[in-house]
Amino acid sequence: MKKLAVTVIFLLLSACGASTAGEHHGEETIRVQGIVQVLHSGSRSETVIITDDATGEVFALVGEMAFDLTPQYGMTTSVNGRLTEEGYSVREDLRKIYVTDYAITDGEFQ
């Protein structure tokens, strides 16, 4: 019974909030919802970014799935991933998210 209660609490905490953080193989995981934009589109410096609706923080999105989002720029998107130092961003001041999953939303966090 205690194990079930702990599991329920964990699931509730995981589902709350616009951004959640945890551990994934020693790296911080994050979930962000916001508008996707592309900097330097079509160039070798192309960078996909997302502005978190909850905090206003801008993140660079990296990894193969990040570039799948390029045609979705300007749309509200929910992104799951892990914070990383790897990958390229034209803006070096941005924290980077290695995208592991995403969903196009219509303003509602999924």
DSSP file (Angstrom, degrees, kcal/mol; ACC not computed):
  #  RESIDUE AA STRUCTURE BP1 BP2  ACC     N-H-->O    O-->H-N    N-H-->O    O-->H-N    TCO  KAPPA ALPHA  PHI   PSI    X-CA   Y-CA   Z-CA
    1    1 A M     >        0   0    0      0, 0.0     4,-2.2     0, 0.0     5,-0.2   0.000 360.0 360.0 360.0 -42.4    0.0    0.0    0.0
    2    2 A K  H  >  +     0   0    0      1,-0.2     4,-2.2     2,-0.2     5,-0.2   0.892 360.0  52.6 -64.4 -38.5    2.8    2.4    0.9
    3    3 A K  H  > S+     0   0    0      1,-0.2     4,-2.1     2,-0.2    -1,-0.2   0.885 108.7  50.5 -63.8 -38.9    4.6    1.6   -2.4
    4    4 A L  H  > S+     0   0    0      2,-0.2     4,-2.5     1,-0.2    -2,-0.2   0.907 109.4  50.6 -64.5 -42.9    1.3    2.4   -4.3
    5    5 A A  H  X S+     0   0    0     -4,-2.2     4,-2.4     1,-0.2    -2,-0.2   0.902 110.4  49.2 -63.1 -41.8    1.0    5.8   -2.4
    6    6 A V  H  X S+     0   0    0     -4,-2.2     4,-2.4     2,-0.2    -1,-0.2   0.903 111.3  50.1 -64.2 -41.3    4.6    6.7   -3.3
    7    7 A T  H  X S+     0   0    0     -4,-2.1     4,-2.4     2,-0.2    -2,-0.2   0.915 110.7  49.0 -63.4 -43.6    4.0    5.8   -6.9
    8    8 A V  H  X S+     0   0    0     -4,-2.5     4,-2.4     2,-0.2    -2,-0.2   0.916 111.7  48.9 -62.7 -44.1    0.8    7.9   -7.1
    9    9 A I  H  X S+     0   0    0     -4,-2.4     4,-2.6     2,-0.2     5,-0.2   0.917 110.8  50.9 -61.7 -43.7    2.6   10.9   -5.5
   10   10 A F  H  X S+     0   0    0     -4,-2.4     4,-2.2     1,-0.2    -2,-0.2   0.926 111.2  47.7 -60.0 -45.5    5.5   10.5   -8.0
   11   11 A L  H  X S+     0   0    0     -4,-2.4     4,-1.5     2,-0.2    -1,-0.2   0.892 111.9  50.0 -64.3 -39.7    3.1   10.5  -10.9
   12   12 A L  H  X S+     0   0    0     -4,-2.4     4,-0.9     1,-0.2    -2,-0.2   0.921 112.2  46.7 -64.4 -44.0    1.2   13.5   -9.6
   13   13 A L  H  < S+     0   0    0     -4,-2.6     3,-0.4     1,-0.2    -1,-0.2   0.861 110.1  54.3 -66.6 -34.6    4.4   15.5   -9.1
   14   14 A S  H  < S+     0   0    0     -4,-2.2    -1,-0.2     1,-0.2    -2,-0.2   0.826 109.9  47.2 -67.2 -31.0    5.6   14.5  -12.6
   15   15 A A  H  < S+     0   0    0     -4,-1.5    -1,-0.2    -5,-0.2    -2,-0.2   0.618  95.8  92.4 -87.0 -13.0    2.4   15.7  -14.2
   16   16 A C  S  < S+     0   0    0     -4,-0.9    -3,-0.0    -3,-0.4    -4,-0.0  -0.514  73.1  17.3 -86.1 149.0    2.3   19.1  -12.4
   17   17 A G  S    S-     0   0    0     -2,-0.2     3,-0.1     1,-0.1    37,-0.0   0.213  79.5 -93.5  83.4 159.6    3.8   22.4  -13.7
   18   18 A A  S    S+     0   0    0      1,-0.2     2,-0.4    15,-0.0    -1,-0.1   0.795 112.0  33.7 -81.2 -30.6    5.0   23.6  -17.1
   19   19 A S        -     0   0    0     13,-0.1     2,-0.4    11,-0.1    -1,-0.2  -0.993  69.7-176.9-127.3 131.9    8.6   22.6  -16.5
   20   20 A T        -     0   0    0     -2,-0.4    11,-0.6    11,-0.3     2,-0.3  -0.962   6.6-160.1-126.8 147.2    9.7   19.6  -14.5
   21   21 A A  E     +A   30   0A   0     -2,-0.4     2,-0.3     9,-0.2     9,-0.2  -0.932  22.4 139.4-126.6 150.4   13.2   18.5  -13.7
   22   22 A G  E     -A   29   0A   0      7,-0.8     7,-1.7    -2,-0.3     2,-0.4  -0.879  49.8 -73.1-163.7-167.5   14.6   15.1  -12.7
   23   23 A E  E     +A   28   0A   0     -2,-0.3     2,-0.3     5,-0.2     5,-0.2  -0.892  35.7 173.7-110.1 137.4   17.6   12.8  -13.2
   24   24 A H  E >  S-A   27   0A   0      3,-2.5     3,-1.8    -2,-0.4    -2,-0.0  -0.862  80.1 -32.6-141.3 101.8   18.2   10.8  -16.4
   25   25 A H  T 3  S-     0   0    0     -2,-0.3     3,-0.1     1,-0.3    -2,-0.0   0.882 125.2 -47.4  52.7  41.0   21.5    9.0  -16.5
   26   26 A G  T 3  S+     0   0    0      1,-0.3     2,-0.3     0, 0.0    -1,-0.3   0.474 120.9 105.8  83.0   1.3   23.1   11.8  -14.5
   27   27 A E  E <  S-A   24   0A   0     -3,-1.8    -3,-2.5    57,-0.0     2,-0.4  -0.870  76.0-108.6-115.7 150.7   21.6   14.6  -16.6
   28   28 A E  E     -A   23   0A   0     -2,-0.3    55,-3.3    55,-0.2     2,-0.3  -0.609  30.8-148.6 -79.0 127.8   18.7   16.9  -15.7
   29   29 A T  E     -AB  22  82A   0     -7,-1.7    -7,-0.8    -2,-0.4     2,-0.3  -0.672  17.5-173.9 -94.9 154.3   15.5   16.2  -17.6
   30   30 A I  E     -AB  21  81A   0     51,-2.9    51,-2.2    -2,-0.3     2,-0.4  -0.989  20.5-154.8-148.4 151.0   13.1   19.0  -18.5
   31   31 A R  E     + B   0  80A   0    -11,-0.6     2,-0.4    -2,-0.3   -11,-0.3  -0.996  22.8 176.9-129.5 125.2    9.7   19.5  -20.0
   32   32 A V  E     - B   0  79A   0     47,-2.7    47,-3.6    -2,-0.4     2,-0.4  -0.970  16.1-161.7-132.5 141.7    8.9   22.9  -21.7
   33   33 A Q  E     + B   0  78A   0     -2,-0.4    20,-3.2    45,-0.2    21,-0.4  -0.989  40.1  98.3-121.4 134.7    6.0   24.3  -23.5
   34   34 A G  E     -CB  52  77A   0     43,-2.3    43,-3.1    -2,-0.4     2,-0.4  -0.983  69.5 -45.6 177.8-168.7    6.3   27.3  -25.8
   35   35 A I  E     -CB  51  76A   0     16,-0.8    16,-1.6    -2,-0.3     2,-0.4  -0.716  48.1-138.9 -88.5 130.6    6.6   28.8  -29.2
   36   36 A V  E     +C   50   0A   0     39,-1.6    38,-4.3    -2,-0.4     2,-0.3  -0.731  26.1 175.8 -89.3 136.0    9.3   27.2  -31.5
   37   37 A Q  E     -C   49   0A   0     12,-2.6    12,-3.0    -2,-0.4     2,-0.5  -0.928  22.7-136.2-134.6 160.6   11.4   29.6  -33.6
   38   38 A V  E     -C   48   0A   0     -2,-0.3     3,-0.4    10,-0.2     2,-0.4  -0.981  12.2-154.8-122.4 125.6   14.3   29.1  -36.0
   39   39 A L  E    S+C   47   0A   0      8,-3.3     8,-2.2    -2,-0.5     3,-0.1  -0.805  79.9   3.1 -96.3 139.4   17.4   31.3  -36.0
   40   40 A H  S >  S-     0   0    0     -2,-0.4     3,-1.9     6,-0.2    -1,-0.2   0.898  89.8-154.6  54.0  46.7   19.5   31.7  -39.2
   41   41 A S  T 3   +     0   0    0     -3,-0.4    -1,-0.1     1,-0.3     3,-0.1  -0.205  69.7  14.0 -55.0 135.4   17.0   29.4  -41.1
   42   42 A G  T 3  S+     0   0    0      1,-0.3    -1,-0.3    -3,-0.1     2,-0.2   0.396 105.7 104.0  81.4  -2.7   18.5   27.6  -44.0
   43   43 A S  S X  S-     0   0    0     -3,-1.9     3,-1.5     1,-0.1    -1,-0.3  -0.547  87.5-105.9-103.8 172.9   22.1   28.3  -43.1
   44   44 A R  T 3  S+     0   0    0      1,-0.3    -1,-0.1    -2,-0.2    -3,-0.1   0.694 121.3  57.9 -68.4 -17.6   24.8   26.1  -41.5
   45   45 A S  T 3  S+     0   0    0     -5,-0.2    45,-0.3     2,-0.1    -1,-0.3   0.275  75.3 147.7 -94.3   9.7   24.2   28.0  -38.3
   46   46 A E    <   -     0   0    0     -3,-1.5     2,-0.4    -6,-0.2    -6,-0.2  -0.202  24.5-174.4 -52.3 129.7   20.5   27.2  -38.2
   47   47 A T  E     -C   39   0A   0     -8,-2.2    -8,-3.3    42,-0.1     2,-0.5  -0.996  17.7-146.2-132.7 127.8   19.3   26.9  -34.5
   48   48 A V  E     -CD  38  61A   0     13,-0.6    13,-3.5    -2,-0.4     2,-0.3  -0.811  26.4-179.2 -92.3 130.0   15.9   25.8  -33.3
   49   49 A I  E     -CD  37  60A   0    -12,-3.0   -12,-2.6    -2,-0.5     2,-0.4  -0.876  16.9-158.2-127.6 160.4   14.8   27.6  -30.1
   50   50 A I  E     -CD  36  59A   0      9,-2.2     9,-2.7    -2,-0.3     2,-0.6  -0.998  11.5-144.6-136.7 138.7   11.8   27.5  -27.8
   51   51 A T  E     -CD  35  58A   0    -16,-1.6   -16,-0.8    -2,-0.4     2,-0.3  -0.922  26.7-124.9-103.9 117.3   10.6   30.2  -25.4
   52   52 A D  E  >  -C   34   0A   0      5,-3.1     4,-2.6    -2,-0.6   -18,-0.2  -0.435  11.5-150.6 -64.5 120.9    9.1   28.6  -22.2
   53   53 A D  T  4 S+     0   0    0    -20,-3.2    -1,-0.2    -2,-0.3   -19,-0.1   0.843  93.8  49.3 -59.8 -34.8    5.6   30.0  -21.7
   54   54 A A  T  4 S+     0   0    0    -21,-0.4    -1,-0.2     1,-0.1   -20,-0.1   0.877 129.4  13.8 -76.3 -38.9    5.9   29.7  -17.9
   55   55 A T  T  4 S-     0   0    0      2,-0.2    -2,-0.2   -37,-0.0    -1,-0.1   0.635  88.4-125.7-115.0 -19.0    9.3   31.3  -17.3
   56   56 A G     <  +     0   0    0     -4,-2.6    -3,-0.1     1,-0.3     2,-0.1   0.407  59.7 145.7  83.1  -3.1   10.1   33.2  -20.5
   57   57 A E        -     0   0    0     -5,-0.1    -5,-3.1    -6,-0.1     2,-0.5  -0.431  43.3-138.1 -69.4 142.0   13.5   31.4  -20.6
   58   58 A V  E     -D   51   0A   0     -7,-0.2    37,-0.6    -2,-0.1     2,-0.3  -0.877  20.3-170.4-103.8 132.6   14.8   30.6  -24.1
   59   59 A F  E     -De  50  95A   0     -9,-2.7    -9,-2.2    -2,-0.5     2,-0.4  -0.922  21.0-130.3-120.3 145.6   16.3   27.2  -24.8
   60   60 A A  E     -De  49  96A   0     35,-2.4    37,-2.9    -2,-0.3     2,-0.5  -0.816  24.7-141.0 -88.8 135.5   18.2   26.0  -27.9
   61   61 A L  E     -De  48  97A   0    -13,-3.5   -13,-0.6    -2,-0.4     2,-0.3  -0.864  24.7-179.5-101.1 130.1   16.9   22.6  -29.0
   62   62 A V  E     + e   0  98A   0     35,-2.8    37,-2.1    -2,-0.5     4,-0.2  -0.811  31.8  57.3-126.9 166.1   19.5   20.1  -30.2
   63   63 A G  S >> S-     0   0    0     -2,-0.3     4,-1.0    35,-0.2     3,-0.7  -0.201  94.5 -66.0  98.8 166.6   19.4   16.5  -31.6
   64   64 A E  H >> S+     0   0    0      1,-0.3     4,-0.8     2,-0.2     3,-0.6   0.877 131.2  55.4 -58.3 -40.9   17.7   15.0  -34.6
   65   65 A M  H 3> S+     0   0    0     34,-0.4     4,-0.7     1,-0.2     3,-0.4   0.792  97.6  64.7 -66.4 -26.6   14.2   15.5  -33.2
   66   66 A A  H X4 S+     0   0    0     -3,-0.7     3,-1.0     1,-0.2    -1,-0.2   0.900 101.2  49.5 -62.0 -39.4   14.9   19.2  -32.8
   67   67 A F  H X< S+     0   0    0     -4,-1.0     3,-0.8    -3,-0.6    -1,-0.2   0.684  98.0  67.4 -77.5 -16.3   15.2   19.7  -36.5
   68   68 A D  H 3< S+     0   0    0     -4,-0.8    -1,-0.3    -3,-0.4    -2,-0.2   0.752  96.3  59.1 -66.1 -23.4   11.9   17.8  -37.0
   69   69 A L  T X< S+     0   0    0     -3,-1.0     3,-2.0    -4,-0.7    -1,-0.2   0.598  77.0  94.2 -80.8 -12.0   10.4   20.8  -35.4
   70   70 A T  G X  S+     0   0    0     -3,-0.8     3,-1.4     1,-0.3    -1,-0.2   0.877  84.3  49.0 -52.2 -45.2   11.7   23.3  -38.0
   71   71 A P  G 3  S+     0   0    0      0, 0.0    -1,-0.3     0, 0.0    -2,-0.1   0.664 106.1  61.2 -69.6 -10.8    8.5   23.2  -40.1
   72   72 A Q  G X  S+     0   0    0     -3,-2.0     3,-1.9    -4,-0.1   -36,-0.3   0.257  73.0 142.7 -96.9  11.8    6.5   23.8  -36.9
   73   73 A Y  T <   +     0   0    0     -3,-1.4   -36,-0.2     1,-0.3     3,-0.1  -0.194  65.5  27.7 -58.2 145.4    8.1   27.2  -36.1
   74   74 A G  T 3  S+     0   0    0    -38,-4.3     2,-0.3     1,-0.3    -1,-0.3   0.336  99.3 111.4  86.0  -6.0    5.6   29.7  -34.6
   75   75 A M  S <  S-     0   0    0     -3,-1.9   -39,-1.6   -39,-0.2     2,-0.4  -0.736  77.4-106.8-102.0 149.6    3.5   26.9  -33.2
   76   76 A T  E     -B   35   0A   0     29,-0.3    29,-2.4    -2,-0.3     2,-0.4  -0.603  48.2-179.5 -73.0 128.4    3.0   26.1  -29.5
   77   77 A T  E     -BF  34 104A   0    -43,-3.1   -43,-2.3    -2,-0.4     2,-0.5  -0.976  28.8-139.7-135.9 142.5    4.9   22.9  -28.8
   78   78 A S  E     -BF  33 103A   0     25,-3.2    25,-2.2    -2,-0.4     2,-0.4  -0.920  27.5-168.6-101.2 123.5    5.5   20.7  -25.8
   79   79 A V  E     -BF  32 102A   0    -47,-3.6   -47,-2.7    -2,-0.5     2,-0.4  -0.948  11.3-168.5-120.1 131.6    9.1   19.5  -25.6
   80   80 A N  E     +BF  31 101A   0     21,-3.1    20,-2.6    -2,-0.4    21,-1.7  -0.928  34.2 112.4-111.2 142.2   10.6   16.8  -23.4
   81   81 A G  E     -BF  30  99A   0    -51,-2.2   -51,-2.9    -2,-0.4     2,-0.4  -0.963  56.6 -85.6-177.5-165.6   14.3   16.3  -23.2
   82   82 A R  E     -BF  29  98A   0     16,-1.7    16,-3.0    -2,-0.3   -53,-0.3  -0.979  38.2-109.5-129.9 143.2   17.4   16.6  -21.1
   83   83 A L  E     + F   0  97A   0    -55,-3.3     2,-0.3    -2,-0.4    14,-0.2  -0.464  48.1 171.2 -67.2 139.2   19.7   19.5  -20.5
   84   84 A T  E     - F   0  96A   0     12,-2.0    12,-0.8    -2,-0.1   -57,-0.0  -0.961  44.5-144.7-147.2 160.3   23.0   19.1  -22.2
   85   85 A E  S    S+     0   0    0     -2,-0.3    -1,-0.1    10,-0.1     2,-0.1   0.519  78.3  93.9 -98.2 -12.7   26.2   20.9  -23.0
   86   86 A E        +     0   0    0     10,-0.1    -2,-0.1     2,-0.1     2,-0.0  -0.330  61.5  47.4 -81.1 162.4   26.5   19.1  -26.4
   87   87 A G  S    S-     0   0    0     -2,-0.1     2,-0.4   -25,-0.1   -25,-0.1  -0.092  82.7 -76.9  94.1 165.8   25.2   20.4  -29.7
   88   88 A Y        +     0   0    0     -2,-0.0     2,-0.4     2,-0.0     3,-0.1  -0.812  37.6 175.7-107.0 141.0   25.5   23.7  -31.5
   89   89 A S        -     0   0    0     -2,-0.4   -42,-0.1   -42,-0.1   -43,-0.1  -0.985  30.2-143.7-139.6 132.9   23.6   26.9  -30.9
   90   90 A V  S    S+     0   0    0     -2,-0.4     2,-0.8   -45,-0.3    -1,-0.1   0.790  99.6  60.5 -63.4 -26.1   24.2   30.2  -32.6
   91   91 A R    >   -     0   0    0      1,-0.1     3,-1.4    -3,-0.1    -1,-0.2  -0.889  69.8-170.5-104.1 105.3   23.4   31.8  -29.3
   92   92 A E  T 3  S+     0   0    0     -2,-0.8    -1,-0.1     1,-0.3    -2,-0.1   0.650  78.8  69.4 -70.0 -15.5   26.0   30.5  -26.8
   93   93 A D  T 3  S+     0   0    0     -3,-0.1     2,-0.3     2,-0.1    -1,-0.3   0.576  82.0  95.0 -79.8  -8.7   24.2   32.1  -23.9
   94   94 A L  S <  S-     0   0    0     -3,-1.4     2,-0.2   -35,-0.0   -35,-0.2  -0.607  75.9-124.7 -88.3 141.4   21.3   29.6  -24.1
   95   95 A R  E     -e   59   0A   0    -37,-0.6   -35,-2.4    -2,-0.3     2,-0.4  -0.566  33.6-129.3 -72.9 149.1   20.9   26.4  -22.2
   96   96 A K  E     -eF  60  84A   0    -12,-0.8   -12,-2.0   -37,-0.2     2,-0.5  -0.836  15.5-159.1-109.9 140.4   20.4   23.4  -24.6
   97   97 A I  E     -eF  61  83A   0    -37,-2.9   -35,-2.8    -2,-0.4     2,-0.8  -0.976  13.2-144.6-115.2 122.7   17.8   20.7  -24.5
   98   98 A Y  E     -eF  62  82A   0    -16,-3.0   -16,-1.7    -2,-0.5     2,-0.3  -0.799  31.5-129.6 -82.2 111.9   18.4   17.4  -26.3
   99   99 A V  E     + F   0  81A   0    -37,-2.1   -34,-0.4    -2,-0.8   -18,-0.3  -0.471  39.3 165.6 -74.3 125.6   14.9   16.7  -27.5
  100  100 A T  E    S-     0   0A   0    -20,-2.6     2,-0.3     1,-0.4   -19,-0.2   0.584  70.7  -1.7-108.9 -19.0   13.6   13.2  -26.7
  101  101 A D  E     - F   0  80A   0    -21,-1.7   -21,-3.1     2,-0.0    -1,-0.4  -0.964  62.1-179.9-165.6 152.5    9.9   13.8  -27.5
  102  102 A Y  E     - F   0  79A   0     -2,-0.3     2,-0.3   -23,-0.2   -23,-0.2  -0.988   8.7-163.6-154.4 160.9    7.6   16.6  -28.6
  103  103 A A  E     - F   0  78A   0    -25,-2.2   -25,-3.2    -2,-0.3     2,-0.5  -0.982  24.7-125.7-146.7 136.1    4.0   17.3  -29.4
  104  104 A I  E     - F   0  77A   0     -2,-0.3   -27,-0.2   -27,-0.2     2,-0.2  -0.708  38.9-173.8 -78.5 127.9    2.4   20.2  -31.2
  105  105 A T        -     0   0    0    -29,-2.4   -29,-0.3    -2,-0.5     4,-0.1  -0.688  33.7-129.1-117.7 170.8   -0.3   21.6  -28.9
  106  106 A D  S    S-     0   0    0      2,-0.3     3,-0.1    -2,-0.2   -29,-0.1  -0.330  79.9 -64.4-115.4  51.1   -2.9   24.3  -29.2
  107  107 A G  S    S+     0   0    0      1,-0.2     2,-0.5   -31,-0.1   -30,-0.1   0.247 110.9 108.1  92.6 -12.3   -2.0   26.2  -26.1
  108  108 A E  S    S-     0   0    0    -32,-0.1     2,-0.3   -30,-0.0    -2,-0.3  -0.864  72.1-122.7-102.8 129.9   -2.8   23.4  -23.7
  109  109 A F              0   0    0     -2,-0.5   -76,-0.0     1,-0.1   -91,-0.0  -0.524 360.0 360.0 -72.3 130.0    0.1   21.6  -22.0
  110  110 A Q              0   0    0     -2,-0.3    -1,-0.1    -7,-0.1   -77,-0.0   0.395 360.0 360.0-106.4 360.0   -0.1   17.9  -22.6
